[in-house]
Amino acid sequence: MHMGFGKRLKKARQDKGISQSELGKLVGVHYTQIGRYESKGVKPSGDVLAKMASALGVTSEFLMSGSHQEQAQASLTDRELLSQFQRVEQLPTDKKAIVKELLESFLLKYDIQQRMA
């Protein structure tokens, strides 16, 4: 069964046991916007997506695309990159957070450049 972004967001939020209002406060958006993300198919900005993923203990990729395992198997064909991600996964939590923040910043910058091109 394939779930869309809104359903994955809602399930992750419910699994974490927090309300739309609580999630909204955590990520800096009104709870009605969380409802729009969950039921209307509205997609958040990269910044809000990253904050939601962090607050829910999941990855942005999971929210956007589904299972990170499925995603990794389906699209991560660059063996060197896969090896690097596996090494990063073994790092202490604080070091992993730095790598994730750097990667998220790079990807956000790339997305903005693509939109402006």
N, C-alpha and C positions, 0 to 999 in steps of 0.2 A: 504494500500500500504506500503510495507516494503522497506525502503531506506537503502543502504549500507553506510559504513563509509564515503567514498568519497563524496557521494551526500549530506549527513548530514553536513559534513564540509563545502562544497560549499554553501549550503543553509544558514547555520549559518553565514558564512562570508558575503554573499550577504545581508542577513537580517540586519547585523550590518553596511553595507554600506562601507566596506573596500576592497581594492584590494588584490590580492595575494601578491604583492610586500609589501604592508603595513603590512599584517599579518606576512610575512616572517621577516620583520624588528622587529616587536613586539616580536617574539618568537626566533629570532636568527638563522633562516635558510634562504637559498636563495629562492627567489620566485619560481624558477623552482621546488624546492622540494615540495612546497605547491601544485603546479600543479600535481606532481606525487601522492601526497596524494589524491587529488580530483579526478583524472581521471584514474590512473593506479592501484589503490587498494593497494598502498604502505602504510604500517602502521608506524606511528611515534614511537619514543621511549616514555617511560612513562613521562619523563621530558618534551619533546616537546609537547606531548599530553596535559599535565597539563597546560602548558603555552598557548597553543592554546585555550583550553577551557576557561581559565581565560580571555584572550584577547577578546573572542567572547561572554562572559557572559553566558556560558552554562557549564554543567558538563562534565567531561571526560567520564562518563558513558553514557551520552546522545550521545556524538559523536561516541562512540564505539558500543552502543547497541540500540539506539533509544530513544523514550520518557522516561524520568525519571519516569513519572507516571506509564506507562505500565510496566517499569522495576520493580518499587517498588511493584506493584500489583502482578506481575508474579513471583518474586523471593524472596521477603522479607518476609519470613515466621517466622523469629525469632521475636516474639512480643516484647521482651525486647529491642532488637536492634532498631526496628521500633520506639518504644517509645522514646529511646534516640535520634534518628535522629529528631524526631518531637520536642523534647525539644531544641536540638541544633538549629533548624530552627528558634526558637523564640529569640535566642540570638542577641545582637547587631552585626552589620556587622563586626566590628574588631575582636570580639570574635569568630564569625563563621569562619573567615579567619584563625584563629589560629587552630581551630579544623580541618578544611579542610587540612591545611598544615601538621598537625600531622598525620592525616589519610592517606594522599597521601604518606608521607614519609614511614609510616609503610607498606603500600601496595606495594610500589616500592621495599622496602627491601625484603618483602616476595616473590615478583616475581623473584627478582635476586636469592634468595636462592633456589627457585624451579627450576630455570634454571640450577643451579650449581649442584643440587642433582642428 
